Amino acid sequence: MKISSIFYIVALVAGVAIQAHVDHNEFEARDWLDEFHARELVLDYHARAGTLEEFSTRDLVDELAMRLERRGGKLSKPKTYMCPYCSAKYATAKEAKDCSKFCKAK
């Protein structure tokens, strides 16, 4: 092997190492920004947790129940029971069962 070929190999390895180091620095800066953003998220979480500590559990549950009622959730609608034969609706399961016993649509 000639000395000139060893020089080219060393130059190639040095060039690859420098390029890898430059790429690493770019990623390091991105990681630093990601860590900074994560720190902001943690601080924001602690600020919101402090705000929520001011409310009692009863206040939170009442507010959620009111919003659910306004939205028309399951809690705001009475449960109805249907006869499997004539599809008549009843307020209790017993009434629906009685209808299914004597239903003329059987």
MINU-642789 format. One record per atom (N, C-alpha, C, O, CB): atom name; x, y, z. Coordinates in nm, 3 decimals, always signed. Glycine has a CB too. Example, Ala and Ser with C-alpha at 12.3 -4.5 7.8 and 13.67 -1.06 7.14 Angstrom:
 name      xx      yy      zz
    N  +1.319  -0.569  +0.780
   CA  +1.230  -0.450  +0.780
    C  +1.320  -0.330  +0.780
    O  +1.424  -0.332  +0.846
   CB  +1.131  -0.447  +0.905
    N  +1.285  -0.225  +0.708
   CA  +1.367  -0.106  +0.714
    C  +1.290  +0.003  +0.787
    O  +1.341  +0.114  +0.804
   CB  +1.408  -0.060  +0.572
END
This chain:
 name      xx      yy      zz
    N  +0.084  -0.116  +0.000
   CA  +0.000  +0.000  +0.000
    C  +0.090  +0.124  +0.000
    O  +0.190  +0.130  +0.071
   CB  -0.096  -0.001  +0.121
    N  +0.052  +0.219  -0.077
   CA  +0.133  +0.340  -0.087
    C  +0.093  +0.439  +0.020
    O  -0.018  +0.434  +0.073
   CB  +0.119  +0.403  -0.225
    N  +0.183  +0.528  +0.050
   CA  +0.157  +0.630  +0.151
    C  +0.049  +0.726  +0.103
    O  -0.029  +0.776  +0.184
   CB  +0.287  +0.707  +0.185
    N  +0.042  +0.751  -0.025
   CA  -0.059  +0.843  -0.077
    C  -0.200  +0.786  -0.060
    O  -0.294  +0.862  -0.038
   CB  -0.032  +0.873  -0.225
    N  -0.217  +0.653  -0.071
   CA  -0.349  +0.593  -0.053
    C  -0.391  +0.600  +0.094
    O  -0.509  +0.614  +0.124
   CB  -0.349  +0.447  -0.103
    N  -0.295  +0.589  +0.186
   CA  -0.326  +0.602  +0.328
    C  -0.370  +0.745  +0.358
    O  -0.460  +0.767  +0.439
   CB  -0.203  +0.564  +0.416
    N  -0.308  +0.842  +0.292
   CA  -0.347  +0.981  +0.310
    C  -0.493  +1.004  +0.269
    O  -0.566  +1.074  +0.338
   CB  -0.254  +1.073  +0.229
    N  -0.534  +0.944  +0.157
   CA  -0.672  +0.958  +0.111
    C  -0.771  +0.892  +0.208
    O  -0.879  +0.945  +0.233
   CB  -0.687  +0.897  -0.029
    N  -0.734  +0.778  +0.262
   CA  -0.822  +0.708  +0.358
    C  -0.837  +0.792  +0.484
    O  -0.948  +0.805  +0.536
   CB  -0.765  +0.568  +0.393
    N  -0.727  +0.848  +0.535
   CA  -0.734  +0.933  +0.654
    C  -0.819  +1.057  +0.627
    O  -0.898  +1.098  +0.712
   CB  -0.593  +0.974  +0.699
    N  -0.803  +1.116  +0.510
   CA  -0.882  +1.234  +0.474
    C  -1.030  +1.199  +0.465
    O  -1.115  +1.277  +0.508
   CB  -0.833  +1.293  +0.340
    N  -1.062  +1.083  +0.410
   CA  -1.201  +1.040  +0.400
    C  -1.262  +1.018  +0.539
    O  -1.373  +1.063  +0.564
   CB  -1.211  +0.911  +0.317
    N  -1.191  +0.950  +0.627
   CA  -1.240  +0.925  +0.763
    C  -1.259  +1.057  +0.838
    O  -1.358  +1.075  +0.909
   CB  -1.143  +0.832  +0.839
    N  -1.165  +1.150  +0.823
   CA  -1.175  +1.279  +0.889
    C  -1.295  +1.357  +0.836
    O  -1.367  +1.421  +0.914
   CB  -1.045  +1.361  +0.869
    N  -1.318  +1.352  +0.707
   CA  -1.433  +1.422  +0.648
    C  -1.565  +1.366  +0.698
    O  -1.658  +1.442  +0.728
   CB  -1.428  +1.414  +0.497
    N  -1.574  +1.234  +0.707
   CA  -1.697  +1.171  +0.757
    C  -1.718  +1.207  +0.904
    O  -1.831  +1.234  +0.945
   CB  -1.692  +1.018  +0.739
    N  -1.611  +1.208  +0.982
   CA  -1.622  +1.241  +1.124
    C  -1.667  +1.386  +1.143
    O  -1.749  +1.415  +1.230
   CB  -1.488  +1.217  +1.196
    N  -1.613  +1.477  +1.064
   CA  -1.652  +1.617  +1.075
    C  -1.799  +1.634  +1.035
    O  -1.872  +1.708  +1.101
   CB  -1.562  +1.707  +0.987
    N  -1.841  +1.567  +0.929
   CA  -1.981  +1.575  +0.886
    C  -2.074  +1.519  +0.994
    O  -2.180  +1.577  +1.020
   CB  -2.000  +1.500  +0.754
    N  -2.037  +1.410  +1.055
   CA  -2.119  +1.351  +1.162
    C  -2.126  +1.446  +1.281
    O  -2.231  +1.457  +1.345
   CB  -2.063  +1.215  +1.205
    N  -2.017  +1.514  +1.310
   CA  -2.016  +1.608  +1.422
    C  -2.106  +1.728  +1.393
    O  -2.175  +1.776  +1.482
   CB  -1.873  +1.654  +1.452
    N  -2.105  +1.776  +1.269
   CA  -2.188  +1.890  +1.231
    C  -2.335  +1.849  +1.239
    O  -2.416  +1.925  +1.293
   CB  -2.153  +1.940  +1.088
    N  -2.372  +1.733  +1.187
   CA  -2.510  +1.685  +1.195
    C  -2.552  +1.668  +1.340
    O  -2.666  +1.699  +1.375
   CB  -2.525  +1.553  +1.118
    N  -2.462  +1.620  +1.422
   CA  -2.495  +1.600  +1.563
    C  -2.525  +1.734  +1.630
    O  -2.616  +1.742  +1.713
   CB  -2.379  +1.529  +1.636
    N  -2.451  +1.836  +1.596
   CA  -2.476  +1.967  +1.656
    C  -2.613  +2.021  +1.614
    O  -2.681  +2.085  +1.695
   CB  -2.367  +2.066  +1.616
    N  -2.654  +1.997  +1.489
   CA  -2.786  +2.041  +1.446
    C  -2.895  +1.971  +1.525
    O  -2.992  +2.034  +1.568
   CB  -2.804  +2.016  +1.296
    N  -2.879  +1.842  +1.545
   CA  -2.979  +1.767  +1.621
    C  -2.976  +1.808  +1.768
    O  -3.080  +1.809  +1.835
   CB  -2.954  +1.617  +1.608
    N  -2.859  +1.842  +1.817
   CA  -2.847  +1.884  +1.956
    C  -2.924  +2.014  +1.978
    O  -2.987  +2.031  +2.082
   CB  -2.699  +1.902  +1.995
    N  -2.918  +2.105  +1.882
   CA  -2.993  +2.229  +1.894
    C  -3.144  +2.203  +1.891
    O  -3.221  +2.266  +1.963
   CB  -2.954  +2.327  +1.781
    N  -3.185  +2.109  +1.806
   CA  -3.328  +2.074  +1.802
    C  -3.371  +2.011  +1.934
    O  -3.479  +2.041  +1.984
   CB  -3.357  +1.978  +1.685
    N  -3.287  +1.923  +1.990
   CA  -3.319  +1.862  +2.118
    C  -3.331  +1.968  +2.227
    O  -3.418  +1.961  +2.313
   CB  -3.212  +1.758  +2.157
    N  -3.242  +2.068  +2.222
   CA  -3.247  +2.175  +2.321
    C  -3.378  +2.251  +2.311
    O  -3.439  +2.285  +2.413
   CB  -3.128  +2.272  +2.303
    N  -3.423  +2.278  +2.187
   CA  -3.550  +2.346  +2.169
    C  -3.666  +2.259  +2.216
    O  -3.762  +2.310  +2.276
   CB  -3.570  +2.384  +2.022
    N  -3.658  +2.128  +2.190
   CA  -3.763  +2.038  +2.238
    C  -3.769  +2.036  +2.390
    O  -3.878  +2.035  +2.448
   CB  -3.740  +1.897  +2.184
    N  -3.653  +2.035  +2.455
   CA  -3.650  +2.038  +2.601
    C  -3.707  +2.169  +2.654
    O  -3.777  +2.170  +2.756
   CB  -3.506  +2.018  +2.652
    N  -3.678  +2.279  +2.585
   CA  -3.731  +2.408  +2.626
    C  -3.883  +2.409  +2.614
    O  -3.953  +2.458  +2.703
   CB  -3.670  +2.521  +2.541
    N  -3.933  +2.354  +2.505
   CA  -4.079  +2.346  +2.486
    C  -4.141  +2.255  +2.591
    O  -4.248  +2.286  +2.644
   CB  -4.112  +2.293  +2.344
    N  -4.077  +2.145  +2.622
   CA  -4.128  +2.054  +2.726
    C  -4.131  +2.123  +2.861
    O  -4.224  +2.102  +2.940
   CB  -4.042  +1.926  +2.734
    N  -4.031  +2.204  +2.889
   CA  -4.027  +2.277  +3.016
    C  -4.145  +2.375  +3.023
    O  -4.206  +2.391  +3.128
   CB  -3.892  +2.353  +3.031
    N  -4.177  +2.440  +2.910
   CA  -4.291  +2.531  +2.907
    C  -4.422  +2.455  +2.932
    O  -4.510  +2.505  +3.002
   CB  -4.298  +2.604  +2.771
    N  -4.433  +2.336  +2.877
   CA  -4.553  +2.256  +2.898
    C  -4.568  +2.217  +3.044
    O  -4.679  +2.219  +3.098
   CB  -4.549  +2.131  +2.811
    N  -4.458  +2.181  +3.108
   CA  -4.463  +2.144  +3.249
    C  -4.505  +2.264  +3.333
    O  -4.588  +2.251  +3.423
   CB  -4.326  +2.090  +3.296
    N  -4.447  +2.380  +3.305
   CA  -4.484  +2.500  +3.380
    C  -4.630  +2.535  +3.357
    O  -4.699  +2.577  +3.450
   CB  -4.395  +2.617  +3.339
    N  -4.678  +2.519  +3.234
   CA  -4.818  +2.546  +3.204
    C  -4.908  +2.448  +3.279
    O  -5.014  +2.486  +3.329
   CB  -4.844  +2.538  +3.051
    N  -4.866  +2.322  +3.287
   CA  -4.944  +2.221  +3.361
    C  -4.954  +2.260  +3.509
    O  -5.061  +2.251  +3.568
   CB  -4.879  +2.081  +3.348
    N  -4.842  +2.303  +3.567
   CA  -4.844  +2.342  +3.708
    C  -4.933  +2.465  +3.731
    O  -5.000  +2.475  +3.834
   CB  -4.702  +2.369  +3.758
    N  -4.934  +2.557  +3.637
   CA  -5.020  +2.674  +3.649
    C  -5.167  +2.634  +3.644
    O  -5.248  +2.686  +3.721
   CB  -4.989  +2.776  +3.537
    N  -5.201  +2.543  +3.554
   CA  -5.341  +2.497  +3.546
    C  -5.379  +2.416  +3.669
    O  -5.492  +2.426  +3.717
   CB  -5.362  +2.413  +3.420
    N  -5.286  +2.336  +3.721
   CA  -5.315  +2.258  +3.840
    C  -5.342  +2.351  +3.957
    O  -5.430  +2.323  +4.039
   CB  -5.199  +2.161  +3.872
    N  -5.269  +2.459  +3.966
   CA  -5.292  +2.557  +4.072
    C  -5.429  +2.620  +4.060
    O  -5.495  +2.646  +4.161
   CB  -5.186  +2.664  +4.069
    N  -5.473  +2.646  +3.938
   CA  -5.605  +2.703  +3.916
    C  -5.714  +2.604  +3.955
    O  -5.814  +2.642  +4.016
   CB  -5.622  +2.745  +3.770
    N  -5.696  +2.476  +3.921
   CA  -5.796  +2.375  +3.955
    C  -5.804  +2.350  +4.105
    O  -5.908  +2.308  +4.155
   CB  -5.765  +2.246  +3.883
    N  -5.695  +2.376  +4.177
   CA  -5.697  +2.354  +4.322
    C  -5.793  +2.450  +4.392
    O  -5.838  +2.423  +4.503
   CB  -5.557  +2.369  +4.379
    N  -5.824  +2.561  +4.327
   CA  -5.914  +2.659  +4.386
    C  -6.058  +2.610  +4.390
    O  -6.137  +2.659  +4.471
   CB  -5.906  +2.789  +4.310
    N  -6.094  +2.513  +4.304
   CA  -6.231  +2.464  +4.298
    C  -6.245  +2.337  +4.382
    O  -6.152  +2.257  +4.394
   CB  -6.271  +2.436  +4.152
    N  -6.363  +2.322  +4.439
   CA  -6.390  +2.198  +4.512
    C  -6.440  +2.093  +4.413
    O  -6.480  +2.125  +4.301
   CB  -6.494  +2.221  +4.627
    N  -6.437  +1.969  +4.455
   CA  -6.484  +1.861  +4.369
    C  -6.632  +1.879  +4.338
    O  -6.675  +1.853  +4.226
   CB  -6.459  +1.724  +4.436
    N  -6.709  +1.922  +4.435
   CA  -6.853  +1.942  +4.416
    C  -6.878  +2.048  +4.308
    O  -6.967  +2.031  +4.225
   CB  -6.919  +1.984  +4.549
    N  -6.799  +2.157  +4.309
   CA  -6.815  +2.262  +4.207
    C  -6.787  +2.206  +4.068
    O  -6.860  +2.236  +3.973
   CB  -6.723  +2.381  +4.237
    N  -6.681  +2.127  +4.055
   CA  -6.646  +2.071  +3.925
    C  -6.752  +1.974  +3.875
    O  -6.789  +1.977  +3.757
   CB  -6.511  +2.000  +3.933
    N  -6.803  +1.889  +3.964
   CA  -6.906  +1.793  +3.924
    C  -7.034  +1.866  +3.883
    O  -7.097  +1.830  +3.784
   CB  -6.935  +1.694  +4.037
    N  -7.072  +1.969  +3.960
   CA  -7.192  +2.045  +3.925
    C  -7.178  +2.113  +3.789
    O  -7.272  +2.112  +3.709
   CB  -7.221  +2.149  +4.032
    N  -7.063  +2.172  +3.764
   CA  -7.041  +2.239  +3.635
    C  -7.046  +2.139  +3.520
    O  -7.106  +2.167  +3.416
   CB  -6.905  +2.312  +3.635
    N  -6.984  +2.023  +3.537
   CA  -6.988  +1.922  +3.432
    C  -7.129  +1.870  +3.409
    O  -7.167  +1.845  +3.295
   CB  -6.894  +1.806  +3.466
    N  -7.207  +1.853  +3.515
   CA  -7.346  +1.807  +3.501
    C  -7.428  +1.910  +3.426
    O  -7.509  +1.874  +3.340
   CB  -7.408  +1.780  +3.639
    N  -7.409  +2.039  +3.456
   CA  -7.483  +2.144  +3.386
    C  -7.447  +2.145  +3.237
    O  -7.535  +2.159  +3.152
   CB  -7.454  +2.281  +3.448
    N  -7.321  +2.131  +3.206
   CA  -7.279  +2.131  +3.065
    C  -7.335  +2.010  +2.992
    O  -7.374  +2.020  +2.875
   CB  -7.127  +2.133  +3.054
    N  -7.338  +1.896  +3.060
   CA  -7.392  +1.776  +2.998
    C  -7.541  +1.790  +2.972
    O  -7.591  +1.745  +2.869
   CB  -7.364  +1.655  +3.085
    N  -7.613  +1.852  +3.064
   CA  -7.756  +1.875  +3.044
    C  -7.781  +1.969  +2.927
    O  -7.871  +1.945  +2.846
   CB  -7.818  +1.932  +3.172
    N  -7.701  +2.074  +2.916
   CA  -7.716  +2.169  +2.804
    C  -7.688  +2.101  +2.670
    O  -7.750  +2.132  +2.569
   CB  -7.622  +2.289  +2.822
    N  -7.592  +2.008  +2.672
   CA  -7.554  +1.940  +2.550
    C  -7.654  +1.830  +2.512
    O  -7.656  +1.783  +2.399
   CB  -7.416  +1.881  +2.565
    N  -7.737  +1.791  +2.608
   CA  -7.836  +1.688  +2.580
    C  -7.780  +1.548  +2.598
    O  -7.806  +1.460  +2.517
   CB  -7.888  +1.703  +2.439
    N  -7.704  +1.528  +2.703
   CA  -7.643  +1.397  +2.729
    C  -7.744  +1.298  +2.784
    O  -7.862  +1.329  +2.798
   CB  -7.527  +1.412  +2.825
    N  -7.696  +1.180  +2.815
   CA  -7.781  +1.073  +2.864
    C  -7.847  +1.107  +2.997
    O  -7.958  +1.061  +3.025
   CB  -7.701  +0.946  +2.877
    N  -7.780  +1.186  +3.080
   CA  -7.836  +1.218  +3.211
    C  -7.959  +1.308  +3.200
    O  -8.043  +1.308  +3.290
   CB  -7.732  +1.284  +3.298
    N  -7.971  +1.384  +3.094
   CA  -8.083  +1.476  +3.081
    C  -8.206  +1.409  +3.019
    O  -8.315  +1.465  +3.025
   CB  -8.043  +1.595  +2.998
    N  -8.190  +1.291  +2.960
   CA  -8.302  +1.222  +2.896
    C  -8.347  +1.106  +2.985
    O  -8.264  +1.029  +3.032
   CB  -8.262  +1.170  +2.755
    N  -8.477  +1.094  +3.009
   CA  -8.524  +0.981  +3.089
    C  -8.510  +0.850  +3.012
    O  -8.528  +0.847  +2.890
   CB  -8.670  +1.002  +3.131
    N  -8.478  +0.744  +3.083
   CA  -8.462  +0.613  +3.021
    C  -8.600  +0.558  +2.986
    O  -8.691  +0.564  +3.068
   CB  -8.385  +0.515  +3.114
    N  -8.615  +0.506  +2.866
   CA  -8.741  +0.446  +2.824
    C  -8.717  +0.300  +2.789
    O  -8.607  +0.262  +2.749
   CB  -8.802  +0.522  +2.704
    N  -8.820  +0.222  +2.803
   CA  -8.814  +0.079  +2.772
    C  -8.916  +0.051  +2.663
    O  -9.025  +0.108  +2.663
   CB  -8.842  -0.008  +2.899
    N  -8.880  -0.039  +2.570
   CA  -8.967  -0.067  +2.455
    C  -9.018  -0.210  +2.460
    O  -8.949  -0.301  +2.505
   CB  -8.893  -0.041  +2.324
    N  -9.139  -0.225  +2.413
   CA  -9.194  -0.359  +2.393
    C  -9.126  -0.417  +2.270
    O  -9.122  -0.351  +2.166
   CB  -9.351  -0.355  +2.378
    N  -9.074  -0.539  +2.278
   CA  -9.004  -0.595  +2.162
    C  -9.095  -0.626  +2.044
    O  -9.047  -0.646  +1.933
   CB  -8.932  -0.719  +2.202
    N  -9.226  -0.631  +2.067
   CA  -9.319  -0.669  +1.961
    C  -9.382  -0.548  +1.891
    O  -9.382  -0.540  +1.768
   CB  -9.427  -0.757  +2.017
    N  -9.435  -0.455  +1.971
   CA  -9.505  -0.342  +1.909
    C  -9.426  -0.211  +1.914
    O  -9.471  -0.110  +1.861
   CB  -9.638  -0.322  +1.976
    N  -9.310  -0.211  +1.976
   CA  -9.220  -0.096  +1.988
    C  -9.282  +0.021  +2.064
    O  -9.243  +0.136  +2.044
   CB  -9.179  -0.051  +1.851
    N  -9.377  -0.009  +2.151
   CA  -9.433  +0.095  +2.235
    C  -9.333  +0.128  +2.345
    O  -9.264  +0.040  +2.395
   CB  -9.570  +0.051  +2.296
    N  -9.325  +0.255  +2.382
   CA  -9.227  +0.299  +2.483
    C  -9.295  +0.312  +2.618
    O  -9.408  +0.360  +2.629
   CB  -9.162  +0.433  +2.441
    N  -9.223  +0.267  +2.722
   CA  -9.273  +0.273  +2.859
    C  -9.166  +0.330  +2.950
    O  -9.047  +0.325  +2.919
   CB  -9.317  +0.134  +2.908
    N  -9.210  +0.385  +3.064
   CA  -9.118  +0.447  +3.159
    C  -9.042  +0.345  +3.243
    O  -8.931  +0.372  +3.288
   CB  -9.193  +0.541  +3.250
    N  -9.102  +0.226  +3.265
   CA  -9.036  +0.124  +3.347
    C  -9.024  -0.005  +3.269
    O  -9.097  -0.029  +3.172
   CB  -9.114  +0.100  +3.478
    N  -8.930  -0.088  +3.312
   CA  -8.910  -0.217  +3.248
    C  -9.028  -0.309  +3.273
    O  -9.061  -0.392  +3.189
   CB  -8.780  -0.282  +3.297
    N  -9.092  -0.295  +3.390
   CA  -9.206  -0.380  +3.424
    C  -9.322  -0.355  +3.327
    O  -9.386  -0.450  +3.282
   CB  -9.252  -0.355  +3.569
    N  -9.349  -0.230  +3.296
   CA  -9.457  -0.198  +3.202
    C  -9.428  -0.255  +3.064
    O  -9.519  -0.307  +2.998
   CB  -9.477  -0.046  +3.193
    N  -9.303  -0.246  +3.019
   CA  -9.266  -0.300  +2.888
    C  -9.278  -0.452  +2.887
    O  -9.319  -0.510  +2.787
   CB  -9.123  -0.258  +2.851
    N  -9.243  -0.516  +2.998
   CA  -9.253  -0.661  +3.008
    C  -9.399  -0.705  +3.009
    O  -9.435  -0.805  +2.947
   CB  -9.181  -0.711  +3.134
    N  -9.484  -0.629  +3.080
   CA  -9.626  -0.661  +3.082
    C  -9.687  -0.647  +2.944
    O  -9.772  -0.727  +2.905
   CB  -9.700  -0.571  +3.181
    N  -9.645  -0.546  +2.869
   CA  -9.695  -0.527  +2.733
    C  -9.654  -0.645  +2.645
    O  -9.732  -0.693  +2.563
   CB  -9.645  -0.394  +2.674
    N  -9.530  -0.690  +2.662
   CA  -9.483  -0.800  +2.578
    C  -9.554  -0.931  +2.610
    O  -9.561  -1.019  +2.525
   CB  -9.333  -0.817  +2.595
    N  -9.608  -0.945  +2.731
   CA  -9.684  -1.067  +2.766
    C  -9.819  -1.069  +2.695
    O  -9.863  -1.173  +2.646
   CB  -9.706  -1.075  +2.920
    N  -9.883  -0.952  +2.689
   CA -10.018  -0.946  +2.636
    C -10.027  -0.870  +2.503
    O -10.136  -0.831  +2.462
   CB -10.109  -0.882  +2.738
    N  -9.916  -0.850  +2.438
   CA  -9.912  -0.769  +2.315
    C  -9.985  -0.840  +2.203
    O  -9.968  -0.960  +2.182
   CB  -9.767  -0.738  +2.273
    N -10.067  -0.766  +2.130
   CA -10.142  -0.823  +2.018
    C -10.056  -0.833  +1.893
    O -10.096  -0.897  +1.797
   CB -10.267  -0.741  +1.989
    N  -9.938  -0.769  +1.893
   CA  -9.852  -0.770  +1.775
    C  -9.767  -0.898  +1.766
    O  -9.691  -0.914  +1.671
   CB  -9.762  -0.647  +1.775
    N  -9.780  -0.987  +1.864
   CA  -9.700  -1.112  +1.863
    C  -9.722  -1.193  +1.740
    O  -9.663  -1.300  +1.725
   CB  -9.731  -1.197  +1.983
END
